Amino acid sequence: MTGYGRGQSTHNGAKFSVELNSVNRKQSDVVVALPRELTELEPRVRDVINAEVSRGRLNVVVACHQSASSAQNLALDAGLARTYYRAMLALQKDLKAAGEVSIETVLRAPGVLRLPEQQFSADEAWPHVEAALKAALGDLVKMREVEGKHLAKDLIKRVKLVRDAVRKIKALQPAVVKKYRQALHDRIARAGVDLPLDDERLTKEVIFFAEKSDTAEELTRLESHFVQFAHHLRKQEPVGRTLEFMCQEIGREFNTLGAKANDVEISQHVVLCKAEMEKIREQIQNIE
């Protein structure tokens, strides 16, 4: 499911910000980017996120910004700057490269200009990072909930189409045996065999066909699955994987139903149902 969230918190002249964005993914995948001095907080960040989000690819960017007063105390490492400058000139000479090594180039080199050392440890920063993270998570979860409600409406509509088709299959089922009896009798008649409709051999064949093509169990289980499906859609907890499992079970019932159909019209309804269930299954992979 998709979503975005941002949170901020301040501490000792530093401002902590957390940005989150999530995209659809079947499994959980959390990518965390932290400032170097806060890298040890990654497991805690993951724990907070995993308590709220169980599916999707989530990108987390944690930043720490010094206040304007801190920025005025930039430290210059002149020795490091000279080392960079000499190394750059030597490389330029070795490569016979044109151009000049400017002061701007040297100042951009890592470590030449730096903020004063942080006045807090990662443990001291954590409550403020956590506050910003939870604020961002709150925004992200709200967006995902809105998307979830739209997905639920779409799923309910699709499941209704499937349930209507199943009801039509159930209504057609009693006529299947009658059609088979009549078709069997017509074939016997075309073969020139004089056999009454109540002949024992004909009756046994019809009974065998009726038992083989009986779909009462499959239709009953399907109705039960649909009721449970609707029940889970109304839950407030993560249900994506549960619904995915139920789709697999519903698919198995339709496979059996199609194998037992022995009727063109029923087979058409089964194909329609399987196509609609595939669309439902694809949608469910986006649900938390």
N, C-alpha and C positions, 0 to 999 in steps of 0.2 A: 504494500500500500504506500502511497505517496504522501509526503507531508514536509513541513518546514517549521523550525522553531528557533528562537533566539532569546538568550537571557544574559543579564549583566549583573555584576556585583563588584564593590570596591573594597580595598583594604590597604592601609598604610601608603596612600598615594598611588596605588596601582589599581587599574580597572581590569577585571576579568570578564571576558565575554565568551559565550559558547554558542556556536551555530550548529544546527542539526538539519540534515535533509535525508529523506528516505525514498527509495524507489522499490518497485515490486521485485521480489525474489522469493522463491519457494522456501528457502532456508534462511536462517539468521546469519547475517554477515555484517559485523561492526568494524568500521575502519576509523581509528582515532589518531588525530594529529595534535600533539601537545608541544608547548615550548620546551626547549632542552632542559631547563631547570625544574620542570614539572613532570618529566617523563615517568617518574616512579608512581604517578597517580593513575596511570592507564588502567590497572586492574580495578581500581575503585570506580573509575568512570564506566567501565564495562559492566560492573555489577549493578550500578544504578540504572543503566539503560536496559539490561537484560531483565530487570524486575518489571519493566513497563512494556517492553517491545520484544516479541518472540519470533517475528518474521519480517523479512525484507532486508535490503542492503541499506545500512545506516552510515552516513559519513558524519563524523564529529570533528569539529575544529575548535580547539580551545586556544584563546589568545590572552596575553597579558600585556597591557599598555601602561607605560609610566605616565604620570601626570606631567604637566608643562614644567612645573618647578623641578622635577627630577631630570627632565630632558635638558635643562640648562646646565646640569653638572656632568655633561658628557666627558668621558675620559679619553685622552689621546695617547696611544702607545707610539711615541716617536721612534723608539728603537725598532719596533716591528715595521713601522712605515718605511724606515731606511732599508731594512732587509728586503721588503717587498720591492722597493724601487730598484735596488741593485740587481735583484733577481730578474726583474722585468727588463732592465737594460741589457743584461747578459743574454737573456733569451732573444731579445730583439736583434742583438748583434749576431747571435748564432744562426738565427733564421733569416738574417738579412732583410728584415721586415721594415717597411716604410712607416712613417708616422712618429708621433712623440708620446712618451709616457707622461701623462699629465697628472697634476695633483689630485684631480677628481678620480682618476683611475686608482691611485694609491689609496685614497680615503675610502673607496668602496671595498677594498680588500678586507676579508674577515678579520675581526679583532682589532683593526686600527682605531676605529671609533666605536666606543661601547658605552652603554649606560652603566652607572655605578652598580656595584653588586647588590643583588636583592637583599632587603632587610628582613626577609622572612624565609622560612623553610617550606618544603612541599607540604608538610603536615599542617603548618600554620595557614597555608593558602587553601588547603582542601575545603574547609567549610564554605569559603567564598566561591570556589570553583563549583562545589556541589550545589550551592544556591542558584548560581547561574545555569547550571546544567538542568536542574529540576524545573526552572522557569522555562527553559527552551523545550524540555520534554513535554511540559504542559501544553505549550502551543502546538507542538507536533502531534500529540495525541488527539487534540481537538480537531485538527485538520483530518487526521486519519478516521476519526469517528464520523465526521460528515461524509467522507468518501464511503465508509462502511455502510451507512444508512442508504446511500444511493445504490450500492451493490446489492444490499439486502432486498430492496424493492425490485431490482432486476431479477434476482434469483427467485423471488416469490412468484413473479410473473411467469418465468420459465417453468418452474415446478408445476404451476397451475396448468400450463399447456400439457405437460407430461401426464399429470393426474387425469385430465380430461380424456386424453388418448387411452389411458389404462381403463377408464370406465367404459369406453367404447369397445375395447377388447373384451372386457368382461361381459358386455351385452351381446357380443357376437359369438362368444364361446359356445353357448348351448346349441346353436344352429350348426356347428361344425360336424357333430356326430350325425345329425339328420342328413346333412349334405353328403357325408361319406356313405351312409346307408343307401341313399338314393343313387349315388354314383356307382356304387358296387352293384346294385341291382340292375342298373342300366347296362353296365358292361356284361353282366351275365346274360341279360336279354339279347344284347347284340351278338353274343356268342352262340345264340340259339339254344341255350339251356333253359329248360322249364323248371324254375325254382321259386317256390312261394316265398313271400316276404318274411314269413315266420319260420322258415327253415332253420333247424338247429345250427347247421354249419355257418349259415349267414349271420345268425345271432351271435355266435361265438366270435366270429371275425369282427363284428361291429363292437362287441364288448372289449375285445383286445385293443382295437383302435382307440376306443374311448378312454381306456386306462392309460395308454401310451401318450395320448394328447391332452390329458387332464392337466390344466394349469391353475387349479384352484389354490394350491400351496404358494406358487409364485406370485399370483395376484394378491393374496393375503399378505405375504411378506412385503411386497412392494408398497401396499397401503400403509403398513406399519412403518416402513422406512421413511415414507413421505411425512408422516405425522412427526416422527423423531427429527427429521430434517428441519421442519418448520419450528419445532421446539428449540432446537439449538440456535437457529437464526435469531431468536428473541433473547438469547443470553447476552450478558454484558461482558463475559470473560472470553478469552481467545478460543475460537472454535474452528479455525481454518483447517487444521489437520483432522479433526473429527469429521467435518463435512466432507473432506477429501476421501476419508475411509468409507463413509456412507455412500459416496458416489460410486466407489468401486463395487460395493455390495449391490447397489441398484443395477449397475451395469451387468453383473453376473446374472441377476434375475432376468434381465431382458435378453441376455444371450440364451438362457434356457427357454424362455418364452418363445423366442424366434425359432429355436430348434423344434419345439413342440407344435408350432402354429398350425401347419397343414391347411392353411387358408390364406388366400392372396390378400384379402382385405386386412386380416389381422397382421400379416407380415408387413404390410405397408405402414400400419400404425406403429409396429415395433421399430421399424427403421427410423420413423420420425422421432420416436422417443429416444433412441440411441443417439441420434444427431443432436437433439436438444440437450441430452445429458452431457455430451462432450463439450458443448458450449458452457454448461454449468460448471463442469470440472475445470475448465480453463479460467473461469472467473474466480472460482474458489481458491486457486493458487495465489490470488492477490489479497486474500482475506487473512487478517491477523489470527 
